[in-house]
Amino acid sequence: MVSLNEIRSTYLNFFERNGHRIVPSSPLVPRNDPTLMFTNSGMVQFKNCFTGVEKRDYTRATTAQKCVRAGGKHNDLDNVGYTARHHTFFEMMGNFSFGDYFKEGAINFAWELLTKDFDIPKDKLLVTVYHTDDEAADIWKKVTGFTDDRIIRIPTKDNFWQMGPTGPCGPCTEIFFDHGEHIAGGPPGSPDEDGDRFIEIWNNVFMQNEQFEDGSMRELDMQSIDTGMGLERIGALLQGKHDNYDTDLMRHLIEASAHATSTDPDGAGNVHHRVIADHLRSTSFLIADGVMPSNDGRGYVLRRILRRAARHAHMLGAKDPVMFKLVPALVREMGAAYPELGQAQALIEETLKLEETRFKVTLDRGLKLLDDELSGLPEGAALPGEAAFKLYDTYGFPLDLTQDALREKNLTVDVDGFDAAMAEQKAKARAAWAGSGEAADGKIWFELADKLGVTEFLGYDSEVAEGQITALVSDGAEVAESDATCMIVVNQTPFYGESGGQVGDTGVIETETGKARITDTKKVAGVFIHMAEVTEGKIARGQGARLVVDHARRSAIRANHSATHLLHEALRRALGDHVAQKGSLNAEDRLRFDFSHAKALSTEEMRQVEAEVNEFIRQNTAVDTRIMTPDDARALGAQALFGEKYGDEVRVVSMGKLAGSGKGTAGDVYSLELCGGTHVTRTGDIGAFVALGDSASSAGVRRFEALTGQAAIDYLKAQEAHLVEAAHVLKAAPADLADRVKALSDERKALANEVAQLRRELAMSGGATGGNEAEEINGIRVVAQFLTGVTGKDLPPLVDEYKAKLGSGAVLLVADAGGKAAVAAGVTEDLTARLSAVDMVRAAAGALGGKGGGGRPDMAQAGGADPSKSDEAIAAVKALIESK
C-alpha cells in the first residue's frame, strides 16, 4: 500500500521533474498576511508573487503546505473526528505558476499525475469548470476525451476564486473522483452534490483577472496558476479508503492513542481516538511554529484544540496526561517531511504535558461550576444558556455533554440562551476576522440576520402584504436609499424565497416615494432578499411598503409544485418504494423532478404515471397543511422533500384521497410530504399534467420533466397542430400517419440503397479521375483514383470490390464529400506485412489538409479539408508505396 509520505514525495517529485522549484512549507502563522489567523491554503506564502509585488528567482513552484482551519470562516472544529474528512490540520499539496504556464499546462500536469503516476482510472474521474470558461472545457475535452456530461459547468462561486473583495481572481476547474453508485450523493452541481459519492480531489485556480471595488474586472498582465490537493483526501483514495482517518498515517496515530490509553482503537472510543490523532497534529505543528497556549488570539485557538483532545482522552478513562506521550509517534510519521517537528519535539512534549495537566484541574473546576449552577436553581428549572455556553467555551464542555450530565438528574438546558450566546460569539468572531483574505459569501446577510432578525413569510396565505423596509443593499454594502438596481429586505413579505426546488417570486414593491420591480427572491440565513430594479422615484430604508406578488406566475409555480408531490407518489407506486427525490425545479413554465431509479421509464410506465397524476388532479380534493414535529410527521409516513431544512416544526402537505377511504387519517392520503413551499388550494387547480419524458441526470438518478395547467394545454395543442400539418403534407388522415411515414421511410431506404449501388457501379466502370486500371509500383499492383458522385460511406465497399478484382494489390480512393475530402485505402491480406492501409490514408490526408486517420492494416479511412488536392494525395501515396 502506498503511504501518505510516498504520495507527498511522488507529487513533489513529479512537479520538480517538470521544472518546478520545491519550496518548503511556510509557517502556520502567515508572515505576509496579518489578516489571516493561520495559513489555510498553499497559496498564502505566494500571495505577493501573484500580485506582482514580489519577484523570486523561479516562476514555477510546488509545495506540501501545512494548514490549520480551526477559527474564523473555516471553523469545523466540532465536526472533527465524527466525519470522514474534517480536520483541524491538513496538508495541501500545490503547484504554482507565476506568469509561466497557464490553463493547458495546469490541466495536462494534473491529468498526467493522476492517471499515470497515481494510476487513477480515467473512468472514475470527472471535472467541473466555471460555466463561462469555454477555454478550460475545450482543453479538458482534448486532454481527456471526456464527453460534455463529465465536464460539468458550475455557475456559482464554487468555481470562481477571489483573493478578497478586490485583487486577483479567476475561474476554477475541479477534479472529482467517483466512489461508485453504492455511495450516496450526486455529481457536482446537482441537488445532492453534498453526498460522499463524488469527492473533490484537486482544485486548479486560473488567476486571470483583477477585481476592482466598483465590481469591474480586467485581465491580469501576468496570468498565473494556483492549485490545491489535500494529501489526506487523495491518500484515502489511493489507499482504497473512504475515510481520511483510515489512511496509514492517521491509523498509526490512532493506534498510538489506543496504546497510550489501553483501549481498543476500533471500539466504542473510536471517535475519541480520531479526535486525539487530528488534534495531536494541529497542536504540535502550531507549537513548533511558535504559537503557545493563551487566552486570546491564536494561542486561545491552540488551547481550545488541546483541551478538546484532552477531554476526549479523559472520556477514554485516561487518568494522566496522554497527548505528550504521542509526540514521538507523530515525529516518526511526519518528521522527515517537516524537520521542525523533530527540532521542537522537547518543547512540544513539555507544552502539551503542562497544558493537559492544567486541564485536569480545569475539568474538575468545570464540573464544580456545573454543580454550583445547579445548586442555585429552583427545582426543575433549566440550566441557563449562558452557564452552558461558559462550560462549552471555557472548559470544553459541548452542549450535548452538558445535556447528558443533566439528563441523569432529569434536568434540561436553556438551549435558546445557549444559541444566543453562541451567536454573539460568532458575530464577534466575524467582526474580528472580517478581512480574512477570502471572499465573504453571504457575510452581509448573516450580519443583517443578527441585527434585524429573520424575515417573516406571509406568502402561504397572501400574495399582497404591507411591510417595512429594514435594509437596502447595493454593491455588497448597505445604503440608505436607491433609485437603481438593489436588494431590498423587509420585516415581512409574501414573496417566496427560492428554496426546496421552488423558484423565487417576482412582483412589485411600492413606497410613498418609489416603485421597484422584483425580478427574483432569494433566502439567506432566514433573510428574504428581494432583487429589485427601481423603476420610479427612490426606495428608502425605513419606509413602509406594499408588496404584491405576480399572481399569474405564482399560480403557475404552485401548480407545478403540487404536481411534483403527486408525481413523486405516482413514481413510487409505478416503480417501487426505492424511488426518492434527488432534486427538483418548480418554475412557472415547467417542472423537473430528479429521483432515484436505475433505468429509463418504459412507454407503459410513463403512461401509467401520467394517467395517475391526472386522476388525482381531476379528483379535485383539498390540499391540506398541518404543522407538527419532524418525528411526528415521519411517523405518519411523510416523505421529506430534497433540499429542505427542517427545524423544530415542519409543514406537512397532504393531497389526494385513496379510493374507498374515509377522512381524517394519514392512511387515507395519497401524497404526504414535508414541504415549506407554496401549493394550490385544491388539486383541480393544477389543471392538467403532461409528461414530456425522462432522461439520465446522473448515475442511478433519472430526471422527469412535465408541464401543467395552461402550459400543458398549449403543448398538447401545438402537438396536435404539428400532427395535422404533417398529415396534410403527406396526404393522409391523422390516424393513418404512422403507417404512411413507415411506408415512406421504407421507400427512402430502398432508393438510398439503389443510388449507392449505382454509384459503386459507376465508379467501378471508370467514372472517376484517373481511370480504374491498376498500375504496378514497386512490385505492387495499385489502383489510385479520385471519385465524384459518391459519398464517404460509399468508399469502403468500393475498396473491397477493387481488392477482390485485383486479387493482390493496394487501393486508394479519394472522393469529394460535400466540399470535404474523404479517403479510403485497402491492402490485400498477402501484402499487409509490407504495406499498411493506415499509412496510406495518413499520407493522403496530410496532402488533403487533414491529419490522422485510422483503421486496420487491410482497411483504413481518413478525411481532409481540400478535395482539390487529390492529385497530390495520390502522388503522396504512390511515393509511400515506392519506398516500401
Disulfide bonds with the S-S distance in Angstrom:
none
